[in-house]
Amino acid sequence: MKASPSVCDLVVTILDFSLQEGEVCENDYLQIAEERLCGNIDNGMTRTYPFGNSDEILLSFDTDGSVGDKGFHISGIQRDCNATDDSVSNGTDQERKAQAAWDCDRTITGAEDSIRSPGFPESYPPDVDCRWMIFRADPRYCELEITIHSLHIQVGESCQFDYLEVDGHRFCGSTTAGNKRIFSFKSEQIVIHFHSDSTIHDRGFEVTLKQRECPTTTTLPASSSCDQVFDSKEFILVSPNHPQDYDNGVNCRYVIRRSSEDVCRLEMDFLRFDVESSSNCEYDYLAINGEKICGLIENSTRTYLFQDYEKQLTFHSDSGTSRPGFMIRVQQVDCSPVTTDPPLPPSKPCDMHFSTAVFEIMSDNHPSNYDPHLRCTYTVTRAHAGVCALELNFLSFDVEASDGCQYDYLKLQEEKLCGIYPANLKRIIPFEGNELILEFHSDGATSRPGFHIRGQQMDCAPLTDQVSPPSIIGSCDVSFTNASGTFQSPGFPESYPGPRTCIYRFTALPDRCRIAFQFLEFGLQAENALCE
């Protein structure tokens, strides 16, 4: 909470920080305001978070429990609106000005360092040209990794006004904290140039620099007949024997090397994918970024971050069932020279409002591909006071898939949805107020057919004095002690009889910590929001 009305910023100093790495900090992270922090952060690094119109800044720590690490130790100081950086650092005004001048033009020869715009976190001045000469610290270093902790620079269509330029690539606008870019040392130095014109100026930037060792290429054994290396911009990845069944006991490694330093994403179009399905994909699978993929997938596109020199995929089959395998079109996607697009209005009006009991939502152009840069808001208002929830029936859903749904997504409350969903999948969302808001977002890259959703407002369950008849206990109870199995309702696929209470018990096996359910078919009475 603000210590007083005169406070404007929270200045956080990293004393020690080591959390599990994640491409978008999806596993373990410390969130401060809208920024997620993970991985290793240099001791002494400072970050500034403005209170804005709020009286508080929220810090939250989240861990998925899969991998432990050292954790973090930070300190915080609330800074008054009229305070300057020297009130936090206890330096003099002359020292602050000298530091800003030193930061603006200097030569960096160490393997790790940080740079920031003049005056950061205050607005940078007009007509500035700063250059940092980054020299290769050692012959073993081949790349420069730049991590953006804060970037707010005047937006321009081609960053023609104010910009941060690295090796010919210009950055402007705003970007998410933690965004990384990697540049190769084509000579013994890389020049970073910051320019501002005489008009609009913004908060500027703060980035850390880390030189990376020359990548060691993966050497595949000559005896393996299915291991492959790809370095072209676009190629087709197929499993052994495809379209015939793959062999048993296969272990294939597919190494994908970045075709250029401009590449930052890997787009995989699953033309055909039929790999033996199992719980947690424990038998046959294609592994990407630690995620095991199996089962049947058709005409699905998935996008993965690709910022290292190479990415390795693994295909594994056991000694049991074989299937036709897969054919995947892979494309290496370049990053835009502009770090982020400026906030854009929708390419066409797409906001909608619904207040009837039954309605339908379709994405722009459905069933054709939706347009880029969409920001659509669908507002659903209660049809009457007796409504408690909204049932959404996904008649069709095909939105670009990506890690964490970071590119295109439909947002329901705080959950982002992307990928392909089976037809007629249903979701029930309770009304917490008088309206519910759904948001659809698309970026400027891949487009898909989108979605067609039927919405139905559900009445609250009526209160009755009826006493439920006694249920038949025990006749349909099932206990599971194996690693996998199936169960179904009494009489399936015919209608289940009533009244009936069935109990399914699962006994934990050693070293097993969770259960994964795959719903092959599901249809139960749903006349109200609380499933009475």
Secondary structure, DSSP 8 states (H G I E B T S, - for coil): --SSTTEEEEEEEEEEEE----TTS-SSEEEETTEEE-SB--TT-EEEEE-TT-S---EEEE--SSS---EEEEEEEEEETT--HHHHHT--HHHHHHHHHHHHEEEE-SSEEEEE-TTTTS---SS-EEEEEEE-SSTTEEEEEEEEEEEEE---TTS-SSEEEETTEEE-EE--TTEEEEEE-SSSEEEEEEE--SS----EEEEEEEEEE--------TT-SS-EEE-SSEEEEE-TTTTS---TT-EEEEEEE-SSTTEEEEEEEEEEEEE---GGG-SSEEEETTEEE-EEEEEEEEEEE--SSEEEEEEE--SS----EEEEEEEEEE--SSSS------SS---EEE-SSEEEEE-TTTTS---SS-EEEEEEE-SSTTEEEEEEEEEEEEE-EEGGG-SSEEEETTEEE-EEE-TTEEEEEE-SSSEEEEEEE--SS----EEEEEEEEEE--------------STT-EEE-SS------TTTTS---SS----EEE---TT--------S------SSTT--
